[in-house]
Each structure stands twice: as C-alpha cells, then as structure tokens.
Amino acid sequence: MQPRAPTHEAVDFQHLWSLGEALAAAGPALSAADVDALAEAQGAERVHAWLALSYAPQVQVTREHDIALAVCAARCQLWGAGALLGELLELRDARLAAGKRAFDVVPRGCLNRCERAPVATAALADGLVGFDHCTRAQVEELLDALDAEG
C-alpha cells in the first residue's frame, strides 16, 4: 500500500512545543477558557494552543461536558487535523451559544490510525464512536442524533 501524500502543512513543531511548555507551566489542569486565554496572551492562534496540548500530555483540560471528542493532533496535521480541530472548536462554541449539547475537545498525540487521518474518537456514556477521515459534518450528525434521543 502506497503512503498517502500529505494534503496540509503541519504547524511548526518548535512553535507548538513552546506553547506546550507555556500550557504546562500554567498548570496540570486547565479549563477550555484557560487554553484560549493562554493562546491570546502568547499572541498565538487559538487552534495552535489546542494543537500544542498534544505535546503536553501532562496537561489535562477539565471535562465540562458528557461527551469528549479526542482528535489526533500530531502527524494527522498533515491530513487536515489542525483545520478539523479549529472547526470542532467553532462547533463547540456555536452549540454552547445556542444552548445545545456541547462536547469537550481533547487533542491527542496519536490515535494510531494515520492511514485514515484525520481521525477522532467520541467518548459517550454508552461507548465510543470512531471517525475516520473525520469531518465537522460527521460530528454534527452524531450530536444531532444524540439531541434527538433526548
């Protein structure tokens, strides 16, 4: 099987590493708002701070919702994980603003499914849902189905 050619550029590793160190210095447990505030204080793009969490596994983002969406944010960047992560952060914000069920975003260093990148895994009360070649639309479909169930 031929390896897939990258479709996206990865964010500079040194930049992410530096943000990861700043996140680690801020504490072992941060809220989503803390991550966003650190990005702003560092003059970094929001999504870069979230990508950097994959290089700072000692930092845990506090769970605020009953759904956790783990997104591979390391090598999967070469196939759009950074863009996906940004879209999912926007989706979470939009759902919160609309009073709908939201989810926690959990960047991970690797989910061991590189050939199907970008990938994500949703942890639900009833189990896990895996997304290969993940898109915002797939996640929206899952959340809408969960909303319909009540």
Sequence and secondary structure as in RCSB ss.txt:
>XXXX:A:sequence
MQPRAPTHEAVDFQHLWSLGEALAAAGPALSAADVDALAEAQGAERVHAWLALSYAPQVQVTREHDIALAVCAAR
CQLWGAGALLGELLELRDARLAAGKRAFDVVPRGCLNRCERAPVATAALADGLVGFDHCTRAQVEELLDALDAEG
>XXXX:A:secstr
       S    HHHHHHHHHHHHHH SEE HHHHHHHHHHHT  HHHHHHHGGG TT EE   SS EEEEE SG
GGGGTHHHHHHHHHHHHHHHHHTT    EEEEES  S GGG S EEEEETTEEEEESS  HHHHHHHHHHHHHH 
